[in-house]
Structure formats: C-alpha cells, structure tokens
Amino acid sequence: MPGEYPLPAGQAVSGGHQDSQMARSSGRWQTMRRLGGRAAVVLLGATALCAPFGFAHAQQAAVASLPVSTAEVIQLAMFVGVMGAALISAIALIREKGRIGAENAELRGRVADLNASLQRSEALLNLRDQRVIVWANENKKPELVGSLPLETGAPDDRAAFLGFGRWLMPRSAAALENAIAALRDKGTAFELIAETHANAALEVHGRKSGAHVIVRFVSISEAQRGQARLKLENQRLSAEYETLIGLMDAIDMPFWMRDGDGRLKWVNKAFAKAVEAVDSSAAIRDGKEFLGTQSREAIAQQHQLRPLFQQTLSTVIDGDRKMFAVTDIVGKEGSAGIAADMSAAEAIREEYSLVVRSHADTLDQVATAVATFDAGQKLRFYNNAFQKLWDLDAGYISSAPDNALLLDRLRSERKLPEQQEWRRWKENLLSAYRAVDPQEHLWHLPDGRTIRVVANPQPKGGVTWVFENLTERIDLESRYTTAVRVQGETLDNLAEGVVVFGPDGRIRLFNPAFGQLWGVSPEALRQSTHISAIRAECDTRADKSPWGDFVSAVTGFDERSDRHGQTELKNGSVLQHAVIHLPNGQVMLTFVDVTDSVNVERALKDKNEALRRADQIKNEFVQHVSYELRSPLTNIIGFTELLSLPGTGPLSPRQREYVEHIGSSSGVLLTIVNDILDLATVDAGIMQLDISEVHVDRAIEAAAELVADRLEEHSIKLAIEVKSAPKSFNGDETRVRQILYNLLSNAVNYAPAASTITLACRQLAEGVEFSVHDDGPGMPPEVLDTMFQRFESRVNGGRKRGAGLGLSIVKSFVELHGGSVRIDSGKDRGTTVICLFPDVPAGVRVAAE
C-alpha cells in the first residue's frame, strides 16, 4: 500500500520530482563524510606543521634560558604542536558543524516538503473521481487506488471492478481489454472513452512508466462528459457507418452517394458492375452513371420540391432495358440513392394482374354466379352473373357487405327459400367458413327457380360460393323428353327416309318412309338388324347400289366425313342420299325422292344447251355478216368520196347533200362493223395490245377532235381537267383514244344542249383515272346493271339510239389493260363513267365478256 512504501508510491504518482530530491540528500551525506576525513587530515597536518615551529621555539628558548633541558624543550615543542593541532581541529570542526547543521536543516525542510507532497498525492489518489490500476513487473497482481462515483456504475469491489465486461458496455469493455493487452505487451499508450451500463462516460488513460503499468479511470466533468458522449457517439456512428458501408457494398443492388455538387463520391460493387466499371473507384473516377440523363434530371426536379424521391425508372443493363425501384434522398451535404431491380417483380406482378384480370373476365362471361368472401366474411369478388342472379344494386354490392348481412337482406327481399328456423339454417350455411371440405345445398327460390349452391372453403379462411341455376337445366330436361317424343312422331311422318346405324352396324333408329322408299320388308326393319342384311335386300333394287359405300361408312375405319349422292332405282325412282356421321359414333342415312326434280332439271339442261347453241350461232352470224359487210362498205365509202371530188363532175346541191348523207351513214356503219370485229377479236382471245408511252394531253386532244362537230352541233362545251394528271403512262395509245372517244360520244348523246361535259384525268395510288361526266337525265339502277352488255341500246333521254357497243368496247379494252370501269349515275345528277388504268399494264390477256 502507499502508506507502507511511501517513496515508491510517491515516485509512482508524482514522477521524477522526488527522485531528484533524494539524489541531492544522498550527495549531502557523502559531502559530510568527505568533510570529516578532511578535518582529520588538517589536524594531522597542523600537528606536523607545529612540530618544527615548536622545535625552533624551543631552541630559541633554550638559547635564551640555558637552564632548560633538551627534554623539556622537546616536550614543550610537542605540547605546542598538539595544542596548535587541537586548536586548528577545533576551528575546523566548529566550521564543519555549522555547515552540517545548515545542511541538516535544509534536508529536514525538504523531507517535510516530500511528506506534504506524498500526503497530497495520496489525497489526490483517494479522491472519488478517479481510480488507478498499477501492475508491477515483480508482482503480477494489480493494485487499485482511488474510487469512482456511484453514479458511474463502477463497482468498488476489486474483482468486480477488474471484470470490465460486468459494468462496461460490450463495445467499451472489448476495446479496453485490447488496449490494456497492447499496453502491457508492447507498451502502447492509449486514451479512450468507456461507456458504463449506467450510461456514464469515463476517460481511461494507459501508460507504462519504468517497471510499472498504470491504467487510470477518470470521472470527467459535465463539459468533458458531453465531449465524451460526442466521442462515443462518433465511435458508434463510425462503427455503424462502416457496417452500413459494408452492407451496401455487399448487397446486390446499386447504391450511390453524391456530394453537394451532385458528383459521385461513393458507389458499391453492384453499381460498378452495372455500369461495367472495373471497381467502385474507377466508376467514380470515370463519372459513369447508372441512370440516364433524363432520369437524373427528374430526380433533381423532385428534390427541389421534397427531399425524398421514390419512383420506378428504366435503364439499360448489359444491353437489356430493366425497371428499377429508385429511392433517392437529399441531405445538407449531398444525397444518396439505391435501386432495386423490379424487372422480375414487375413481370410477375403484371402476369399476376393479367391472370387475375383474365380470371375475372372469364368468370364475368360465365353464366354461373360466383362470389368470394374473405376470412372476415366480407365480399371481395363477384361476377356479373352473381349480381344478375340476386338483382343487387352496384353501390351496395361494391361496398363489400358481410355474408350474414347479405343473407338477411336477401331474406327480407323474399329471394331466399323460406325456412322454419332461420337462425339455425343460416348458422349451418355459414359453417362453411370453418369447414374443410366443400358443402353443397339445393335452394328452391320463391320465384320458382332452383339453385345449386356450392360453398368451397379457401386456404386463407375465405369461402367461394358458386350458385348454379338449374332452372333451365330442369326445364331443358323436360323439354328434351318432350322433344324426343315429338321427334319420334315427326320422323314417323316424314316423307324423307331416315335410318341410324350404331358403331356395331346395327339399326338404332328408322322411320317408315325408309322402308317404303327402298321396299324393305317390315320383318327386316328392326333395331337389332345388321346393315349387311339391309344391304342384301336393297342391292337388288338399284342399278348401281351405293350400299357398299354405306357399309364402309358405318363399319369401316376410314375418315369420318359426310357424303352426298344420288341413286336411281330400277323402278325409275331417283333417291338423293346423305351419309351423316353423328357425334356419338353413329351414322345416319337419309333418302329423299327427287324423281320429279331430276326430271325437271334434265329438261332445263336440255333447254339451256339449246339456248347456248342459239347464242353461239347468233355470234357466228354477226361476225360473218360483219366481215362480209366490211368490203362493200369500204367500196361505198370510196365511191362516195370519189363523187364528192370536183374532178368527177358537178353535183347539184341536193345530190351533194345526198352524197354527204351516204358518206356519214357509211362511216357510222363502218364504225359499228369495226366495233363488232374488235369484240370478236377480244372474245377469240387473240387481240394484242401495243404497249407504249401514252401522252395524256395528246390522247385527250385526239379524242376531243373526233367529237368536236357533234359538240358544236348541240352547243355543248368540253371542260378538260388535267391538273392532277401525269404527263404519260404505259398503255395502248390507239385503244386509249378509242376508249375516250366512245366515252365522249356517249356523253354527247345524253348531255343537254348548251351544257358542259367534263373530261378529267388524275394520278392515283392505284394508277391513272379518266372520268367523263355529263349532266344528262342519269340512269336508273335497273339500267346500270345492263349498261356493259352488248347490243343493249336504250334511248333513255338520248338524242339517238346506237348499236349498244360503245361501253362494251370501253369495258373490254380497259380490262385488257388490267384496269376497271364503273358508272356513277342517278336521277337528276348526271352520269360519270370512270376508267382506271394501272401503272403497269397487265399486257395481252383475254377480256371477260
């Protein structure tokens, strides 16, 4: 203890001050010893010095007084020497004693100072605001000095105090144990803040001085306590920060932190991997961003309104666009964010939503009413059939009503079956929420409906109710029974023969008409009769019996396909039969007597063949006459032109008029003959188109010149619209001019006097379109259907009746080009004939007549 060893304790506590004082005291004792030695030497020296002096003095005395003997002189000299030495020694001793007394007084003062310093050190060590642990090399057992306040929670007991984990926080105890071990083994000094279980902070200092290891616990002041708390908080925050950073670096979600300027200052490994960087430092150094510019701008704009940003954004990772749930929060010194990959979750969620929506849509289309109640007996789903079945308003049914309350409401509205004990019936019904297996009930409603109710318990405690309306089913079963009887009666009275064979080839059903048509005896027509027996009896009644095919269709393994045919019996009857495969594997044969219809059909075919041959003869006659007329017409036209020449001789006005009429009539007749020949060429399929570049303006101008006289005769104007027309297109220019001439001639024939005919051409995506419009009386619908037929000539308000070949020629020539012709006409809105030529002509092909 310090009381038992004051000097070591003082040295341990105060340091080097006492050591210096002890050194000075030791020096003074040594000085005193040296001074004593010196006095003896001086005394001896004085004696030695005084001996000659005494001897000389004795000689002088002897000379002065002769009676003195030599012995006396020697004695006197020795006495004088001894007295001188004694005197000198006395003087030296007196001086040394004074010096030693002064030094002793000084030493006593210093010892008093040391005792006071020791008492002060012991008083300081024994204060209740610090405690010291001292380890000495020769004594491994530590010594404890001082004590700590009770409010710190530090125990006074030695063993309890040295067990740091009992009264210090685990983190502080572990840090202190490690620091003391390093201090004792390596002499590493430390200073740390320890936190007790009583939430008190202690300053702990560790030092190694000479042979002692000292650890001091100090209870700090309030200001220091606040600083200590801040240190502890800093230590805790640093540890938590390192833990969080480690966690953020370990998770497989990109995480980033930015400084106040928005630059990246830390990213985790997942971020670096997502941006294809070598490591986190490379990602920060290169400024690689996980989100796109637009997404970062959206985050910055959101931060201006509020610090937290939460939204699902898309970005490209490894070449694939993925969805991430981004959470970014901004603080005073920067921001931090994390992105969770929601691609798989979004896909699953979307698929789940689609499945739920699909199931809901499917159930809405089902006629069976379905309703699902959760574990709290609240309605969570219903389909349209459920709402229609109970006739519930949408507002009430959408409010998630309770199952029991819904039953009470249906009962009050008299929609549920009447029960003698309603409460027990309802409790029995709602016991489905506690059941394991489905329950089934049959309700007969007051309105006459029959409902099959199935309560299917759900794994999470709910129940799905299925309400199947059996009213129609029961009604259908009744109707089916009635229909079967009616069908039997109907089949028995049908004129059509019907027989049904099963998969085994035996009769399942037949009617009397079948036996009558084939002459089968009643004994053979039984439900157990095999088809081979029927075939044996029917084969003899037909010239070409179809019963071999019937047997194959009934008993064979060929493809089950329906067939139809016709058979003529030896008695002259004609039966039309049908082989129909039924869904249940049976085969039905039907037979209809069509003898009268066949006879009529044969007569009609003979008549049609006669008409076709007559039409062919007519066409051949017209073609022959056309060829035969062409040569005489050419001669007539030639002689008429010859008579008109001045060199032939003068003609009277009447004769000249007759010649002009003969020429014009011959020209019209020649045109008709040429048209007939062209149509004959088209019909023969030998007409060839001379495809070349057709100039639109030139073709229109040529056609207009041909009808200029007729336009002038009736004061009709021709308006040409070619603003949207192409300069040229590919086609047969001669036939195009002929088409336009026929269209204009037809328009002139029907246009009123002093009116305007419009010829337009424009370029369309499908090709080049020509249209000719006149303000004539128009064509009724029944006339439009026959306008393209040959020799169909109708005046219909026109000036003269033609041969009826103009539009036929137009249609044939346009279709030879691969185009089409249509007429837009109506009463009091004139007629427009529209011809469409393709950009690429179809070439030489046969025109449809």
LINPE-V22853 format. One record per helix or strand of 3 or more residues. SS is the DSSP state (~ for helix, > for strand). FROM is the first residue (numbers start at 1). TO is the last residue. If there is no record, write none. Layout:
ss->SS from->FROM to->TO
ss->SS from->FROM to->TO
This chain:
ss->~ from->6 to->14
ss->~ from->17 to->64
ss->~ from->70 to->125
ss->> from->130 to->136
ss->> from->143 to->147
ss->~ from->150 to->152
ss->~ from->158 to->162
ss->~ from->164 to->167
ss->~ from->170 to->186
ss->> from->190 to->196
ss->> from->201 to->209
ss->> from->212 to->219
ss->~ from->222 to->250
ss->> from->255 to->258
ss->> from->264 to->267
ss->~ from->269 to->274
ss->~ from->280 to->286
ss->~ from->293 to->305
ss->> from->308 to->317
ss->> from->320 to->330
ss->> from->335 to->341
ss->~ from->343 to->365
ss->> from->369 to->373
ss->> from->378 to->382
ss->~ from->384 to->390
ss->~ from->394 to->397
ss->~ from->403 to->412
ss->~ from->422 to->434
ss->> from->439 to->444
ss->> from->450 to->457
ss->> from->463 to->469
ss->~ from->471 to->492
ss->> from->497 to->501
ss->> from->506 to->510
ss->~ from->512 to->518
ss->~ from->531 to->541
ss->~ from->547 to->555
ss->> from->563 to->569
ss->> from->574 to->581
ss->> from->587 to->593
ss->~ from->595 to->644
ss->~ from->646 to->648
ss->~ from->653 to->684
ss->> from->691 to->695
ss->~ from->696 to->706
ss->~ from->708 to->713
ss->> from->717 to->721
ss->> from->728 to->732
ss->~ from->733 to->750
ss->> from->756 to->763
ss->> from->767 to->774
ss->~ from->781 to->784
ss->~ from->806 to->816
ss->> from->820 to->825
ss->> from->831 to->838
